[in-house]
Amino acid sequence: MNILFINSSRVWGGNEKWTLRAAETLAERGHTVAMAVRDGDLWTGHARRELERIVLPFLNDADLRTVCLLHRLIVHRNVEVIVPTRSRDYWLSGFARMGTHARYVMRMGITRELPHTLKEHLRYRVFPDGIVVNAEAVRQSLARHPWIRAERIRVIYNGVDVPASREALPPLKRAGEFLIIAAGRLGSDKGFDVLIKALTLAVNDVPNLRAVIFGRGEMEKELHHLISLRGLEHQVSLGGFTTALTSALAQADLAVSASYREGISNFILESWSAGVPVIATAIPGSAEIVSDGVRGKLVPPGDPVRMAEAILEAYHHPELRAIWSAAGREAIMTTFNWNRMAEQLEEFLTELTHEHS
């Protein structure tokens, strides 16, 4: 197949990693693959193999120049499948593929409640030939809208890299400390403030807890202030953006995902891949993969008391951490890996192209 992935992001995150790894893995399987992107430099340093990247403006949802350039790409290169991966891309790609034979396969990685408007009808019902989602919870959130054709939605779980080597990172903990790692965009939906409040409670029982939160975002100053307000400067630090998360996780005793909203969390998968036990909030996407008490511990979102209790349980029971980490690693080997994801994505794309040939 001749496949064009489309991603207009200017910030590296889980969606961008999925786009790049999916494109690379399908290229490795013999398909012709290119990427239309907004910021060519964003992808530098993350790629495992050379892929053609075509830089387009992606200025806004009504960027006619990008629509025309995308249309020209699709026609001149005889693209068979386009895979837009962000909200703006859905809109521009839908218009761009009009009058072509390309199949349109939207990729979504988070639950959304959609307004009943003409724009959303076009974007989610009229444009897509298929929708790839990374969790049953995301599929259900879309299928609740009667105007979206549920039969077009396919759940394909994310893949994650099994680490073979680790980038260098300075030591994050001193002797005797119990290290907790969290990571993600520093936004209100990630619940990092809840984690900090939970640590305020937990350090009263276990003073040698230490946590590092990696990421950038609009809540960075607020989180710094909360750490200072709670007197946790020696226990909690913000590590900024890192490309060495695997190295950080290699030093960790526990990983915590405190999100309020998520599809399938790449951070949970990366933690399992590194052999780190996980505590996560019992939101639909995370609860779908973290079997409570088997692959980790689930706690209610927004509840620092329950999260503190879970952290203390993990600290005091290393045998539980061993069970959780072993089950998580097995899940990576059997289910959440790029080869399995690519097989299922390839099957879905082939099905759609043959259906319309």
C-alpha positions as a printed Julia matrix, in Angstrom:
357×3 Matrix{Float64}:
   0.0     0.0    0.0
   0.97    3.63  -0.51
   0.25    5.33   2.83
   0.46    8.97   3.92
   0.46    9.73   7.66
  -0.56   13.28   8.58
   0.43   15.01  11.83
   0.38   18.79  12.36
   1.85   18.84  15.87
   4.62   21.17  17.03
   5.04   19.29  20.33
   6.37   15.75  20.83
   4.07   13.42  22.75
   2.36   10.06  22.71
   0.35   10.79  19.55
   3.49   11.8   17.69
   5.35    8.7   18.85
   2.46    6.52  17.66
   2.45    8.27  14.26
   6.19    7.81  13.74
   6.41    4.23  14.99
   3.3     3.14  13.05
   4.72    4.69   9.88
   8.14    3.12  10.43
   6.76   -0.33  11.21
   4.51   -0.36   8.14
   7.49    0.76   6.02
   9.49   -2.14   7.47
   6.68   -4.43   6.35
   7.19   -3.35   2.74
   4.67   -0.52   2.3
   5.44    2.86   0.73
   5.11    5.35   3.58
   5.54    9.12   3.87
   4.57   11.71   6.48
   3.01   15.15   6.0
   4.01   17.25   9.02
   4.02   20.83  10.23
   7.42   20.89  11.93
  10.11   18.76  10.3
  12.59   19.32  13.14
  10.15   17.89  15.71
  10.79   14.35  14.45
  14.59   14.62  14.35
  16.27   12.34  16.86
  13.21   10.14  17.36
  13.27    8.18  14.1
  14.57    4.62  13.86
  14.72    4.71  10.05
  14.57    7.24   7.23
  11.07    8.21   6.17
  10.14   10.99   3.78
   8.68   13.98   5.65
   6.81   16.63   3.66
   6.45   19.91   5.57
   3.13   21.75   5.07
   1.75   24.91   6.76
  -1.23   23.48   8.75
  -2.0    27.04   9.88
  -5.59   26.49  11.03
  -8.7    24.39  10.4
  -9.53   26.46   7.31
  -6.04   26.49   5.75
  -6.92   26.18   2.06
  -3.27   26.17   1.02
  -2.62   23.04   3.07
  -5.79   21.44   1.69
  -4.59   22.08  -1.86
  -1.06   20.85  -1.16
  -2.36   17.7    0.5
  -4.74   17.08  -2.41
  -1.87   17.44  -4.86
   0.26   15.01  -2.84
  -2.5    12.42  -2.76
  -3.16   12.65  -6.51
   0.42   12.92  -7.81
   1.73   10.12  -5.57
  -1.3     7.91  -6.06
  -1.74    7.62  -2.29
  -4.06    4.76  -1.36
  -4.57    5.51   2.33
  -4.27    8.71   4.37
  -4.0     8.49   8.16
  -4.65   11.85   9.9
  -3.82   11.73  13.61
  -4.84   15.08  15.14
  -8.05   17.09  15.27
  -6.9    19.72  12.76
  -5.59   17.01  10.45
  -8.98   15.3   10.39
 -10.6    18.42   9.02
  -8.0    19.44   6.43
  -7.41   15.87   5.24
 -11.12   15.28   4.75
 -11.37   18.09   2.23
  -8.0    17.26   0.66
  -8.92   13.7   -0.27
 -12.18   14.72  -2.01
 -12.15   13.68  -5.66
  -9.39   11.11  -5.08
  -9.41    7.34  -4.61
  -7.56    7.48  -1.29
  -9.13    5.86   1.74
  -9.33    8.04   4.85
  -8.53    6.31   8.15
  -8.69    8.58  11.2
  -6.63    7.68  14.26
  -7.88    8.71  17.73
  -6.18    8.12  21.06
  -8.44    9.79  23.61
 -12.11    9.83  24.6
 -14.13   12.77  23.28
 -17.64   14.1   23.67
 -18.6    15.58  20.32
 -21.1    18.39  19.76
 -23.96   17.63  17.38
 -22.84   20.08  14.69
 -22.37   20.01  10.92
 -18.61   20.34  11.35
 -18.38   17.27  13.59
 -20.71   15.3   11.31
 -18.34   15.99   8.44
 -15.22   15.29  10.45
 -16.29   12.09  12.19
 -19.09   10.65  10.02
 -18.77   11.8    6.41
 -14.98   11.96   5.95
 -13.67    8.69   7.47
 -13.8     5.32   5.78
 -12.47    3.92   9.05
 -11.48    5.07  12.53
  -8.62    3.49  14.48
  -8.82    3.92  18.27
  -6.41    2.67  20.92
  -8.95    1.49  23.51
 -12.42    0.03  23.79
 -13.22    3.03  26.0
 -12.49    5.37  23.08
 -14.59    3.24  20.73
 -17.52    3.39  23.14
 -17.2     7.17  23.55
 -17.59    7.52  19.77
 -20.26    4.86  19.38
 -22.49    6.71  21.87
 -23.05    9.27  19.11
 -25.74    7.68  16.89
 -24.6     9.65  13.85
 -21.14    7.97  13.88
 -21.09    4.58  12.18
 -19.8     2.26  14.9
 -19.0    -0.54  12.44
 -16.23    1.62  10.99
 -14.37    1.83  14.3
 -11.54   -0.63  15.01
  -9.76   -0.98  18.36
  -6.02   -1.46  17.83
  -3.93   -1.21  20.98
  -0.79    0.91  20.98
   2.62   -0.62  20.66
   5.64    0.28  22.75
   9.35   -0.27  22.41
  10.95   -3.0   24.5
  14.14   -1.23  25.63
  17.39   -2.68  24.34
  19.65    0.2   25.31
  19.24    3.26  27.51
  20.25    6.86  26.99
  22.47    8.24  29.73
  20.74   10.09  32.55
  22.26   11.28  35.85
  21.2     9.36  38.98
  17.75   10.46  40.15
  17.84    9.07  43.68
  20.22    8.67  46.56
  20.89    5.42  48.42
  17.86    4.22  50.35
  15.31    6.32  48.46
  12.18    4.86  46.87
  11.81    6.49  43.45
   8.45    7.22  41.81
   8.35    8.36  38.17
   5.45   10.12  36.43
   5.45   11.63  32.94
   3.23   13.44  30.47
   2.12   16.86  29.36
   1.78   19.1   32.41
  -1.91   19.82  31.89
  -4.93   19.72  34.15
  -6.15   16.39  32.73
  -3.0    14.54  33.84
  -3.63   14.82  37.58
  -0.07   15.64  38.63
  -1.42   17.97  41.32
  -3.25   14.98  42.81
  -0.02   12.99  42.83
   1.77   15.82  44.66
  -1.02   15.99  47.25
  -0.85   12.21  47.67
   2.89   12.41  48.26
   2.29   15.05  50.93
   0.36   12.38  52.83
   2.63    9.45  52.0
   5.91   11.06  53.11
   4.52   11.36  56.63
   4.74    7.56  56.79
   7.73    7.03  54.46
  10.1    10.04  54.45
  12.47    8.43  51.93
   9.97    8.67  49.06
  11.2    10.62  46.06
   9.26   11.5   42.9
  10.28   12.99  39.56
   7.61   14.24  37.15
   8.76   14.59  33.53
   7.05   16.84  30.99
   6.25   20.39  29.97
   2.96   22.24  29.87
   0.74   25.05  31.03
   0.6    23.84  34.66
   4.36   23.87  35.23
   4.42   27.04  37.37
   1.35   25.92  39.31
   2.95   22.55  40.09
   6.2    24.21  41.18
   4.16   26.4   43.52
   2.24   23.4   44.9
   5.49   21.52  45.58
   6.83   24.53  47.46
   3.55   25.1   49.32
   3.53   21.49  50.52
   7.21   21.63  51.55
   8.18   18.84  49.16
  11.19   20.47  47.48
  13.45   17.61  48.6
  10.97   14.86  47.72
   9.4    16.01  44.44
  10.98   17.6   41.38
   9.86   18.48  37.86
  12.29   16.94  35.39
  11.18   18.84  32.27
  10.92   17.18  28.88
  13.21   14.19  28.38
  14.02   11.79  25.57
  15.61    9.51  28.19
  12.44    8.32  29.93
  13.59    4.7   29.59
  16.73    5.57  31.54
  14.63    7.27  34.22
  12.32    4.28  34.48
  15.33    1.99  34.82
  16.0     3.7   38.16
  12.37    3.69  39.32
  10.7     1.58  41.97
   7.18    2.63  40.94
   5.39    4.49  38.13
   2.2     6.5   38.68
  -0.37    7.62  36.09
  -2.8    10.07  37.75
  -4.81   11.07  34.65
  -8.46   12.12  34.6
  -8.8    11.34  30.87
  -6.8     8.97  28.7
  -7.13    6.42  25.96
  -4.33    3.91  26.43
  -1.5     5.63  28.28
   1.87    5.31  26.55
   3.46    6.03  29.91
   1.86    2.92  31.44
   3.09    0.82  28.51
   6.59    2.3   28.7
   6.69    1.58  32.43
   5.68   -2.05  31.88
   8.24   -2.35  29.11
  10.93   -1.2   31.54
   9.72   -3.67  34.18
   8.34   -1.01  36.53
   5.14   -1.66  38.54
   2.29    0.79  37.94
  -0.37    2.61  39.94
  -3.0     4.23  37.7
  -6.33    5.98  38.01
  -9.38    3.85  37.25
 -10.41    5.83  34.18
 -11.84    3.76  31.3
  -8.7     3.52  29.14
  -6.34    2.64  32.0
  -8.82    0.3   33.71
  -9.14   -1.55  30.4
  -5.5    -2.65  30.47
  -4.43   -2.46  34.14
  -6.06   -5.5   35.74
  -6.38   -4.29  39.32
  -4.13   -6.3   41.62
  -2.56   -8.18  38.69
  -0.93   -5.69  36.31
  -0.92   -2.92  38.89
  -3.14   -0.99  41.27
  -6.12    1.16  40.29
  -7.33    4.14  42.35
 -10.17    6.62  41.79
  -9.14    9.71  39.78
  -8.77   12.91  41.78
  -8.42   11.11  45.12
  -5.07   11.88  46.81
  -5.94    9.84  49.91
  -6.53    6.63  47.95
  -3.46    7.31  45.84
  -1.32    7.81  48.95
  -2.64    4.53  50.34
  -1.75    2.74  47.11
   1.77    4.2   47.09
   2.3     3.06  50.68
   0.93   -0.41  49.87
   3.4    -0.69  46.98
   6.26    0.52  49.19
   5.56   -1.91  52.03
   4.88   -4.94  49.78
   7.72   -5.59  47.31
   6.14   -8.95  46.47
   3.13   -7.09  45.02
   5.4    -4.86  42.97
   7.07   -7.97  41.55
   3.71   -9.46  40.54
   2.57   -6.21  38.91
   5.78   -5.65  36.97
   5.98   -9.26  35.71
   2.36   -9.15  34.49
   2.92   -5.78  32.84
   6.02   -7.0   31.02
   4.11  -10.06  29.8
   1.37   -7.77  28.45
   3.98   -5.91  26.39
   5.41   -9.11  24.96
   2.01  -10.55  24.02
  -0.26   -7.59  23.24
   1.14   -4.05  23.39
   4.02   -4.17  20.9
   4.59   -2.53  17.54
   4.59   -5.74  15.49
   1.19   -6.81  16.77
  -0.16   -3.28  16.33
   1.22   -3.08  12.78
  -0.32   -6.44  11.84
  -3.75   -5.29  12.96
  -3.4    -1.86  11.36
  -2.2    -3.4    8.1
  -5.15   -5.81   8.14
  -7.64   -2.96   8.68
  -6.13   -0.74   5.97
  -6.06   -3.64   3.51
  -9.66   -4.48   4.32
 -10.73   -0.89   3.61
  -8.79   -0.54   0.35
 -10.17   -3.85  -0.99
 -13.67   -2.92   0.1
 -13.6     0.17  -2.12
 -11.53   -1.19  -5.02
